[in-house]
């Protein structure tokens, strides 16, 4: 036999022992994906939701647009934020990202 035919014989796929090894690898990839991506994101969303529900008058906040201010009034779905002595803006609760202290720690 020449070297080309020997190379081609060795290159043919070997028959696998069982079909479970592929399923186990897919399950392991899913578990790793869940541990490193999905779980931390869900945890962060729950913490942000808890923060938004606990907003009170006088809290310092930062909006997702980067506006810093102090909460003047909390309504059901919106928050009135004072950004200057005579300037107040009304923003959705979902637009409040964090307090300035928490943002500085990150």
Secondary structure, DSSP 8 states (H G I E B T S, - for coil): --HHHHHHHHHS----S-SHHHHHHHHHHHHHHIIIIIHHHHHHHHHHHHHHHT--TT-EEEETT--EEEEEEE-SSEEEEEEETTEEEEEEGGGEEE-HHHHHH-
